[in-house]
Every structure is written in C-alpha cells, then in structure tokens.
Amino acid sequence: MSDLALPNPAGLWPTPPVAAPPSEPQRWVWVAMDPADRQARLRELGEWVDWLRTTFELHNKITHCWYRHSAVVEHLTALYAGWTRT
C-alpha cells in the first residue's frame, strides 16, 4: 500500500483577519459624565439589562424600576463593563 501524502492541515483554514489594536476601555463613572453622555450610556446599559432580564429570567430579581436605585445601577454597570471586556 502506498503512503498517502496529506496536505498541511494549517493550509485548510482561512487566514485570520488582522486584529485591530485594543481600544481604550470606556469609563463608566456616572457622576463624571455630562448629561448627554449619561443619557446615552444609560440607554446602552438599559438595553443590556433588558437582555439580561429576559435571557436569564431575572424579572423578579431585577425589577423594571432598577434605574431609579443608584446602588443597583452601580452593580449593573460593573457587571456590564465586565461583560463587555470579556
């Protein structure tokens, strides 16, 4: 039986794209934000919190008025910042 010449497996995969340089992490310090930035960031956080509540069925744990409680906002902000950096 003759030896079969197998191609180099590395040649079977496409060349990965060149990675963009890492961007500077966003700062989430609510008191340091101007009102327009604060509103945009709160909207961004709110979209993620809606996803989190729906995906993990946290409707009874994270109530619909979460944004009115500064301690809850700070905790969810920390979770979101960690989630986006992961």
HELIX and SHEET records of a PDB file:
HELIX    1   1 PRO A    9  LEU A   12  5                                   4    
HELIX    2   2 TRP A   30  ALA A   32  5                                   3    
HELIX    3   3 PRO A   35  THR A   55  1                                  21    
HELIX    4   4 TRP A   66  ARG A   68  5                                   3    
HELIX    5   5 SER A   70  ARG A   85  1                                  16    
END                                                                             
